[in-house]
Amino acid sequence: MSDRELAERLVRVAGSVALGLRGGPAGVKGLATDVVTEADVRAEAAMVELLRAERPGDGVRGEEGAAIEGARSWLLDPVDGTLNYARGLPAWCSAACVVDSVGAVACAVLDPVAGELFSAARGEAAPVAADAPALAEAVVATFVDVRRRDADVTAGIERVLRRVGSLRAAGSGTLELAWVAAGRLDAWVQADVEPWDWHPGALLVAEAGGAVREAGRWRVAAGSAALADEIVVCVGAAPRHG
C-alpha cells in the first residue's frame, strides 16, 4: 500500500467514526470555542491503530495528543473544524499527512458530509501554470484564532480585509486549503498554523499547480504565485517559497 493510499484509508476511518458520533456532547479544552468531542478522541485512536499495523516504524503526531517517535511522522487531524462539527455545521473534515526531512510526502483530506476525498503525493502530479486573480478580485479564506489575536496578526488580517475582493471563514482550514487546490477559493492565509492544519492542504495545493508560502508566522496558499506573493506582502512578512 502506498503512502497516499494509506492516507486515504486513515481519513476514511476517521470520517466514519466521526459521522457515527455526530450529535454527542462537546467538552471545552480551554476557551469556550476551543472544543473537543468523543469523535476527536476515538477517531484519532482508530487512525493510530491503523498506522501501528501498516507503518510500525513511522512516528505519529495527532492533534488530540498522539505522540510516537519515528523516522518519518504522520500528522493526524481526525476532526478539523470541531466547533462546526459540534454545532451541526457542515464544514469539517478528517486529514492525514506523512512528512519526512524534506517535507510532506503524501496526504488525504476527507469531507465526510459531502462524501468528497482529496489526496496527493509529492511528485505524482504534473502541475500546470495556475491562474488566479489579483487580491482585489480574489476570494480568500482565513481564520484568526482567539488565542492569537495579537497586534501583528490582527493588523495583517485587517490589511487583507481592506484589499481583498471577498473574505471567507468556513471554520476548517484544511478543508479550505483543499478548496484552494480544487479552484473553489483563490487563496488562504493564516498565522501560527499547527503542522497538521498546514501540511495536508499545502501539499494538495502544491501538487495541483498552486503556490504555497511560509513567511514568518504566516502560511499562505494560492492558485498562483503572484497572488500568494501579494498576500505575503499584504500581511507584512518575508516569504520562503514553496
C-alpha positions as CSV (number, residue, x, y, z in Angstrom):
1,M,0.0,0.0,0.0
2,S,1.4,3.4,-1.0
3,D,1.6,6.3,1.5
4,R,-1.2,8.1,-0.5
5,E,-3.4,5.0,-0.3
6,L,-2.8,4.7,3.4
7,A,-3.6,8.4,4.0
8,E,-6.9,7.8,2.2
9,R,-7.7,4.8,4.4
10,L,-6.8,6.8,7.5
11,V,-9.2,9.7,6.7
12,R,-12.0,7.3,5.7
13,V,-11.6,5.5,9.1
14,A,-11.7,8.8,11.0
15,G,-14.5,10.2,9.0
16,S,-16.6,7.1,9.6
17,V,-16.1,7.3,13.3
18,A,-16.9,11.0,13.4
19,L,-20.1,10.6,11.3
20,G,-21.3,7.8,13.7
21,L,-20.8,10.0,16.7
22,R,-22.4,13.3,15.5
23,G,-24.7,15.0,18.0
24,G,-22.7,13.9,21.0
25,P,-21.6,16.2,23.8
26,A,-18.6,18.5,23.4
27,G,-16.0,19.4,26.1
28,V,-14.0,22.6,26.4
29,K,-10.2,22.4,26.1
30,G,-9.7,26.0,27.4
31,L,-11.7,28.7,25.8
32,A,-15.4,28.3,25.2
33,T,-14.9,28.0,21.4
34,D,-12.0,25.5,21.7
35,V,-13.9,22.3,22.0
36,V,-13.2,18.5,21.8
37,T,-15.6,15.7,21.3
38,E,-15.6,12.0,21.7
39,A,-15.3,11.7,17.9
40,D,-11.9,13.6,18.0
41,V,-10.5,11.1,20.5
42,R,-11.9,7.9,19.2
43,A,-11.2,8.8,15.5
44,E,-7.6,9.6,16.3
45,A,-7.2,6.3,18.2
46,A,-8.6,4.4,15.2
47,M,-6.1,6.2,12.9
48,V,-3.2,5.4,15.3
49,E,-4.2,1.7,15.4
50,L,-4.2,1.5,11.6
51,L,-0.8,3.2,11.4
52,R,0.7,0.8,14.0
53,A,-0.4,-2.1,11.8
54,E,0.7,-0.6,8.4
55,R,3.7,1.6,9.3
56,P,5.1,0.5,12.6
57,G,8.4,2.3,12.1
58,D,6.8,5.7,11.5
59,G,6.1,8.3,14.1
60,V,2.8,10.0,14.8
61,R,1.7,13.4,15.9
62,G,-2.0,13.9,16.5
63,E,-4.0,17.0,17.4
64,E,-5.5,15.1,20.2
65,G,-2.2,14.1,21.8
66,A,-0.9,11.1,19.9
67,A,2.9,11.3,20.1
68,I,5.1,8.4,18.7
69,E,8.7,8.9,17.6
70,G,9.8,7.6,14.2
71,A,11.9,8.2,11.2
72,R,9.0,9.9,9.4
73,S,5.9,11.4,11.1
74,W,2.2,11.1,10.3
75,L,0.3,14.2,11.2
76,L,-3.3,13.4,12.1
77,D,-6.3,15.7,12.5
78,P,-9.3,13.4,13.0
79,V,-11.8,16.2,13.0
80,D,-10.7,19.6,11.7
81,G,-13.4,22.1,12.4
82,T,-14.5,20.6,15.6
83,L,-16.6,23.6,16.6
84,N,-18.5,23.3,13.3
85,Y,-18.9,19.6,13.9
86,A,-20.2,20.0,17.4
87,R,-22.7,22.6,16.3
88,G,-24.0,20.7,13.4
89,L,-22.4,22.9,10.7
90,P,-21.2,21.0,7.6
91,A,-17.7,22.4,7.1
92,W,-15.4,19.9,8.9
93,C,-13.0,17.2,7.6
94,S,-10.6,14.5,8.5
95,A,-6.9,14.9,7.5
96,A,-3.7,12.9,7.5
97,C,-0.3,13.6,6.1
98,V,3.1,11.9,6.3
99,V,6.2,14.1,6.4
100,D,9.9,13.4,6.1
101,S,13.0,15.6,6.4
102,V,12.2,17.3,3.1
103,G,8.5,18.0,3.8
104,A,5.1,16.5,3.1
105,V,5.2,13.1,1.3
106,A,1.5,12.2,0.9
107,C,-1.8,13.4,2.3
108,A,-5.5,12.9,2.2
109,V,-8.4,15.1,3.3
110,L,-12.0,13.8,3.5
111,D,-15.1,15.9,3.7
112,P,-17.4,13.2,5.2
113,V,-20.6,15.3,4.9
114,A,-20.1,15.9,1.2
115,G,-18.5,12.5,0.6
116,E,-15.6,14.2,-1.1
117,L,-12.0,12.9,-0.9
118,F,-8.9,14.9,-1.8
119,S,-5.4,13.3,-1.9
120,A,-1.9,13.9,-3.2
121,A,1.6,12.6,-3.2
122,R,4.8,14.5,-3.7
123,G,5.9,14.5,-7.3
124,E,3.0,12.4,-8.6
125,A,1.1,15.3,-10.2
126,A,2.0,17.2,-13.3
127,P,1.4,20.8,-12.2
128,V,0.4,23.3,-14.9
129,A,0.6,27.1,-14.8
130,A,-2.2,28.1,-12.5
131,D,-4.2,31.3,-12.8
132,A,-5.8,33.4,-10.1
133,P,-7.0,37.0,-9.9
134,A,-5.2,39.8,-8.1
135,L,-6.0,40.2,-4.4
136,A,-8.6,43.0,-5.2
137,E,-10.7,40.4,-7.1
138,A,-9.8,37.3,-5.2
139,V,-11.9,35.1,-2.9
140,V,-9.7,34.4,0.1
141,A,-10.2,32.3,3.3
142,T,-8.8,32.9,6.7
143,F,-9.2,32.3,10.4
144,V,-7.9,34.2,13.4
145,D,-7.7,32.0,16.5
146,V,-8.9,33.9,19.6
147,R,-5.7,32.8,21.3
148,R,-3.5,34.5,18.7
149,R,-5.2,37.9,18.1
150,D,-2.2,40.0,19.0
151,A,-1.4,43.3,17.3
152,D,0.7,41.8,14.4
153,V,-1.9,39.2,13.4
154,T,-4.9,41.5,13.6
155,A,-3.1,44.2,11.7
156,G,-2.1,41.7,9.0
157,I,-5.7,40.4,8.6
158,E,-7.1,43.9,8.6
159,R,-4.8,44.8,5.7
160,V,-6.0,41.8,3.8
161,L,-9.6,42.6,4.6
162,R,-9.2,46.1,3.2
163,R,-7.7,44.9,-0.1
164,V,-9.4,41.5,-0.8
165,G,-12.2,41.0,-3.2
166,S,-14.1,38.8,-0.8
167,L,-13.1,37.2,2.5
168,R,-14.4,33.8,3.7
169,A,-14.1,31.9,7.0
170,A,-15.6,28.5,6.9
171,G,-14.0,27.3,10.1
172,S,-12.0,24.4,8.8
173,G,-8.6,25.5,7.5
174,T,-7.6,22.1,6.0
175,L,-10.9,21.9,4.1
176,E,-10.4,25.5,2.8
177,L,-7.0,24.6,1.6
178,A,-8.5,21.6,-0.3
179,W,-10.9,24.1,-1.9
180,V,-8.0,26.2,-3.0
181,A,-6.5,23.2,-4.6
182,A,-9.8,22.5,-6.3
183,G,-10.1,26.1,-7.6
184,R,-13.1,27.0,-5.5
185,L,-11.2,29.5,-3.4
186,D,-8.4,31.7,-4.8
187,A,-6.2,31.7,-1.7
188,W,-5.9,31.0,2.0
189,V,-3.9,32.8,4.7
190,Q,-3.5,32.2,8.4
191,A,-0.9,32.9,11.2
192,D,0.5,30.4,13.7
193,V,-0.8,27.3,11.9
194,E,-0.3,23.9,13.5
195,P,1.6,21.4,11.3
196,W,-1.5,19.1,10.9
197,D,-3.5,22.1,9.8
198,W,-1.0,23.1,7.2
199,H,0.9,20.2,5.6
200,P,-2.0,18.2,4.2
201,G,-3.7,21.1,2.5
202,A,-0.5,22.7,1.4
203,L,0.6,19.6,-0.4
204,L,-2.8,19.4,-2.1
205,V,-2.3,23.0,-3.4
206,A,1.3,22.5,-4.5
207,E,0.5,19.3,-6.4
208,A,-2.5,21.0,-8.1
209,G,-0.1,23.6,-9.5
210,G,-0.7,26.3,-6.9
211,A,1.8,28.2,-4.7
212,V,2.5,27.8,-1.0
213,R,4.4,30.2,1.1
214,E,5.9,30.1,4.6
215,A,6.6,33.6,5.8
216,G,7.4,34.1,9.5
217,R,4.3,33.3,11.4
218,W,2.2,33.3,8.3
219,R,1.2,30.4,5.9
220,V,-0.3,31.3,2.5
221,A,-1.6,29.1,-0.3
222,A,-3.0,30.4,-3.6
223,G,-3.9,29.4,-7.1
224,S,-1.0,31.4,-8.5
225,A,2.5,32.5,-7.3
226,A,1.6,36.1,-8.0
227,L,-1.4,36.1,-5.7
228,A,0.5,34.2,-2.9
229,D,3.2,36.8,-3.0
230,E,0.7,39.6,-3.0
231,I,-0.9,38.3,0.2
232,V,2.5,37.8,1.9
233,V,3.4,41.4,1.2
234,C,-0.1,42.4,2.4
235,V,0.3,40.7,5.8
236,G,3.8,42.2,6.1
237,A,6.1,39.1,6.1
238,A,9.1,37.9,4.2
239,P,8.4,34.7,2.1
240,R,10.1,31.4,1.8
241,H,8.9,30.0,-1.5
242,G,7.4,26.5,-1.7
